[in-house]
C-alpha cells in the first residue's frame, strides 16, 4: 500500500479458471476511510497462476492509522479475505518540526555556553577568596619556599 494505491496479489491454487470480484474496506481511527462494494476485476486467473494488481485510492488520509480489508470472491463459492494495517504520516512537516527543534536546542545551548564563558573570562573581575580568615579579621599566613 502507498502512493495512493493498494497493491495486492491474487493466486489461483485450484483447477478452474477464475473471474474474481474485489471488495475493499478501510477503517481509520476516525471511521470508515474507504468502502467499495464487490466489482469484477479485469483479469481471468488461470489455474496455478499468480497476478499482482493495484487498486487506486484517491484521497488517502494525511494522518491516520488504517486497517484495510480486501475480499475476493469468484463463482463456485471461492472466497478469500486479507487484511493489512497502514500508518499515514506527513513526513515533510514532521521532519521540518524535528529540524526546527534541533536548531532551537542548539541555539539555547550556545547562549548558555556563552553566558557561562563570559562570566568566567571577563577581564578585571577578581575571584572571591573563600578563606574564612579575611572575613573574621584574622591574619592569614602564607607558606611556601623562599629563594
C-alpha positions, 0 to 999 in steps of 0.5 A: 500500500502507498502512493495512493494505491493498494497493491495486492496479489491474487493466486489461483491454487485450484483447477478452474479458471477464475473471474474474481470480484474485489471488495475493499474496506478501510477503517481509520481511527476516525471511521470508515476511510474507504468502502467499495462494494464487490466489482469484477476485476479485469483479469481471468486467473488461470489455474496455478497462476499468480497476478499482482494488481493495484487498486487506486485510492484517491484521497488517502488520509494525511494522518491516520492509522488504517486497517484495510480489508480486501475480499475476493470472491469468484463463482463456485463459492471461492472466497478469500479475505486479507487484511493489512494495517497502514500508518499515514504520516506527513513526513515533510512537516514532521521532519521540518518540526524535528529540524526546527527543534534541533536548531532551537536546542542548539541555539539555547545551548550556545547562549548558555555556553556563552553566558557561562564563558563570559562570566568566567573570562571577563577581564578585571573581575577578581575571584572571591577568596573563600578563606574564612580568615579575611572575613573574621579579621584574622591574619592569614599566613602564607607558606611556601619556599623562599629563594 
